[in-house]
């Protein structure tokens, strides 16, 4: 049993060290804690998963990339995630943008986030790379609010923890 668990942990470590998420708005690469002018985010970004190819079939065959933000919908600092973009069925080992299926259409970032305190000009968003257990089929319910993002993703065949998360901030003051 211990050998099996060690192999699983090693496989997950190898997967996370080899899969890399590349997000671009135009020619600008979104890096961790990037600060992007709001006008750059009007259109959906290109998504690429780099450095991952599983010829032996030991790892997930597909990935999802989910863009989300946090909203305090009630006003008492009870935050829910709000999915603003979801691309699923990105084949493992595929290179180049444009792969996968858009399951929740892109909603460009807002100028301000009235739901979060102290954010008169800034808005924070995250991209998460998530492994899928199988090809996602069927329609996604168009409910972008999710109190438990990981559970919502698991409902649609996304398995395991996020492999990578890239956070960025938009601002009307930097346009």
C-alpha positions as CSV (number, residue, x, y, z in Angstrom):
1,X,0.0,0.0,0.0
2,X,2.8,2.4,0.9
3,X,4.5,1.7,-2.4
4,X,1.3,2.5,-4.3
5,X,0.8,5.8,-2.4
6,X,4.4,6.8,-3.0
7,X,3.9,6.1,-6.7
8,X,0.7,8.2,-6.8
9,X,2.4,11.1,-4.9
10,X,5.4,10.9,-7.2
11,X,3.2,10.9,-10.3
12,X,1.3,14.0,-9.1
13,X,4.6,15.8,-8.3
14,X,5.9,14.9,-11.8
15,X,2.6,16.1,-13.4
16,X,2.7,19.4,-11.5
17,X,6.4,20.0,-12.3
18,X,5.9,19.3,-16.0
19,X,2.6,21.1,-16.7
20,X,2.8,24.8,-17.1
21,X,0.0,27.3,-17.8
22,X,0.6,30.1,-20.2
23,X,-2.1,32.8,-20.5
24,X,-1.8,35.8,-22.9
25,X,-3.9,38.8,-23.5
26,X,-2.6,39.8,-27.0
27,X,1.2,39.7,-26.7
28,X,1.2,40.3,-22.9
29,X,1.8,37.2,-20.8
30,X,-0.1,37.0,-17.6
31,X,2.4,36.2,-14.8
32,X,1.7,35.6,-11.1
33,X,0.5,38.9,-9.5
34,X,0.6,40.7,-12.9
35,X,-1.0,44.2,-13.1
36,X,-2.9,44.6,-16.4
37,X,-4.7,47.7,-17.7
38,X,-8.4,46.9,-17.9
39,X,-8.6,47.7,-21.7
40,X,-6.2,44.7,-22.4
41,X,-8.7,42.3,-21.0
42,X,-11.7,43.1,-23.3
43,X,-11.3,39.9,-25.3
44,X,-10.7,36.3,-24.1
45,X,-7.1,35.4,-23.6
46,X,-5.2,32.6,-25.3
47,X,-4.6,29.6,-23.2
48,X,-1.7,27.1,-23.6
49,X,-0.5,24.2,-21.5
50,X,3.2,23.8,-22.0
51,X,5.7,21.1,-21.3
52,X,3.2,18.2,-20.7
53,X,3.0,15.0,-22.7
54,X,2.0,11.7,-21.3
55,X,2.7,8.9,-23.7
56,X,2.1,6.2,-21.1
57,X,-1.4,7.3,-20.2
58,X,-0.6,7.6,-16.4
59,X,-2.0,11.1,-16.0
60,X,-5.2,12.9,-16.9
61,X,-6.0,13.0,-20.6
62,X,-7.7,16.4,-20.4
63,X,-7.4,19.7,-18.5
64,X,-9.7,22.6,-17.7
65,X,-8.6,26.2,-17.2
66,X,-11.0,28.2,-15.1
67,X,-10.9,32.0,-14.7
68,X,-12.6,33.3,-11.5
69,X,-12.8,36.1,-9.0
70,X,-14.1,36.3,-5.5
71,X,-17.3,38.1,-4.6
72,X,-18.7,39.1,-1.2
73,X,-22.3,38.7,-2.3
74,X,-23.9,39.2,1.1
75,X,-21.7,42.1,2.4
76,X,-20.4,40.2,5.4
77,X,-17.1,39.0,4.0
78,X,-18.6,35.6,3.0
79,X,-16.8,35.2,-0.3
80,X,-18.0,33.0,-3.2
81,X,-16.0,32.3,-6.3
82,X,-17.5,33.6,-9.5
83,X,-16.4,31.8,-12.7
84,X,-15.8,34.3,-15.5
85,X,-14.4,31.8,-18.1
86,X,-14.1,28.1,-18.4
87,X,-12.3,26.1,-21.1
88,X,-12.5,22.3,-20.7
89,X,-11.3,19.3,-22.6
90,X,-7.8,20.7,-23.4
91,X,-6.0,17.6,-24.5
92,X,-2.9,16.6,-22.5
93,X,0.2,16.9,-24.6
94,X,-1.3,19.4,-27.0
95,X,0.8,22.5,-27.7
96,X,-0.4,25.9,-28.8
97,X,-3.4,28.0,-28.0
98,X,-6.9,27.4,-29.2
99,X,-7.4,23.9,-27.9
100,X,-10.3,22.8,-25.8
101,X,-14.0,23.6,-25.6
102,X,-15.4,26.8,-24.1
103,X,-18.0,25.7,-21.6
104,X,-18.7,29.1,-19.9
105,X,-18.1,32.1,-22.2
106,X,-15.7,34.8,-21.4
107,X,-16.8,37.7,-19.3
108,X,-14.3,40.5,-19.3
109,X,-13.1,41.9,-16.0
110,X,-15.2,44.7,-14.5
111,X,-14.0,48.2,-14.1
112,X,-14.5,48.0,-10.3
113,X,-15.7,45.3,-7.9
114,X,-18.4,46.8,-5.8
115,X,-18.7,43.5,-3.8
116,X,-15.2,43.7,-2.4
117,X,-14.2,46.4,0.1
118,X,-11.3,48.8,-0.6
119,X,-11.2,48.0,-4.4
120,X,-12.5,51.2,-5.9
121,X,-10.2,50.9,-9.0
122,X,-8.8,47.3,-8.8
123,X,-10.2,43.9,-9.5
124,X,-8.4,40.6,-8.9
125,X,-8.8,37.5,-10.9
126,X,-7.2,34.0,-11.0
127,X,-6.7,31.3,-13.7
128,X,-6.6,27.8,-12.4
129,X,-5.2,24.7,-14.3
130,X,-7.2,21.6,-13.2
131,X,-6.9,18.0,-14.4
132,X,-10.0,16.3,-15.8
133,X,-10.8,12.7,-15.2
134,X,-12.4,12.3,-18.6
135,X,-13.8,14.3,-21.5
136,X,-16.4,16.8,-20.3
137,X,-19.7,16.1,-22.1
138,X,-23.1,17.7,-21.8
139,X,-24.1,21.2,-21.1
140,X,-22.7,23.1,-18.1
141,X,-25.3,24.9,-16.0
142,X,-24.8,28.6,-16.5
143,X,-24.4,29.3,-12.8
144,X,-21.2,31.2,-12.4
145,X,-21.5,31.6,-8.6
146,X,-19.9,28.9,-6.6
147,X,-19.4,28.8,-2.8
148,X,-17.0,25.8,-3.3
149,X,-15.2,26.1,-6.6
150,X,-13.4,22.8,-6.2
151,X,-16.6,20.9,-5.6
152,X,-18.2,22.5,-8.6
153,X,-15.3,21.5,-10.8
154,X,-15.4,17.9,-9.4
155,X,-19.0,17.7,-10.4
156,X,-17.9,18.1,-14.0
157,X,-15.1,15.4,-14.0
158,X,-12.3,17.7,-12.8
159,X,-10.2,15.8,-10.4
160,X,-7.5,16.6,-7.9
161,X,-6.1,19.9,-6.7
162,X,-5.3,22.8,-8.9
163,X,-2.0,22.2,-10.6
164,X,-1.3,25.9,-11.1
165,X,-3.0,29.2,-10.2
166,X,-2.1,32.5,-11.7
167,X,-3.4,35.6,-10.0
168,X,-3.6,39.0,-11.7
169,X,-5.2,42.4,-11.0
170,X,-6.9,44.8,-13.4
171,X,-7.2,48.5,-12.9
172,X,-8.9,51.4,-14.5
173,X,-6.2,53.7,-13.2
174,X,-3.5,52.0,-15.4
175,X,-5.2,52.2,-18.8
